[in-house]
């Protein structure tokens, strides 16, 4: 099989400050895990790894060059900036071609669901499928055709095409994608219940609450007025005397 070649370089300095300086130079701080060797702290060019990912080789077997000996690995995890495509950090996992590994494969939806044409809403619940396979059997992505999905229907993990040499680790009963009724329909369905509640006991309780409030306010007014009357009587007595 073909490998995607990527040049890396071992680095000795680590930490937030060092990583920030690397990124300013167009480099990406990274870690290479696995194998009998110790974990290696490495760096690589941002534009080179970006090109690999953008070319659809996110799950490709990489041939890492630049160390004492070439190493086969896969991309384990990528951290990107929220507003730009620049990569903050990346983890690689060493692989042996004769040993199965666990990884995640992107799920790509193709086609336009019939239910969406009728006004339904497409919900893409699972975007990556967890699998276990030999490195050579790992697909770049898994395509799922949603053209025949109608409102109220779904495609589960168990409905996906079975690929040779791949063990699916994701729950088989989970929905990958589904089409649900539009929000407007749901609001219309619950509207009568809301009207019944507005016409029922809650309104009466609300009315009683207002009357009770007014009564309470009236009593408070009487209490507040009482001291004034007493003070007025005292003044009258002093005037007479």
Secondary structure, 3 states (H helix, E strand, C coil): CCCEEEECEECCCCCHHHHHHHHHCCEEEEEEECCCCCCEEEEEEHHHHHHHHHCCCCCCCEEEECCCCCEEEEEEEEEECCCCCCEEEEEEEECCCCCEEEEEEEEEEECCCHHHHCCCEEEECCCEEEEEEEHHHCCCEEEEECCCCCCCCEEEHHHCCCCCCEEECCCCCCEEEEEECCHHHHHHHHHHHHHHHHHCHHHHHHHHHHHHHHHHHHHHHHHHHHHHHHHHHHHHHHHHC
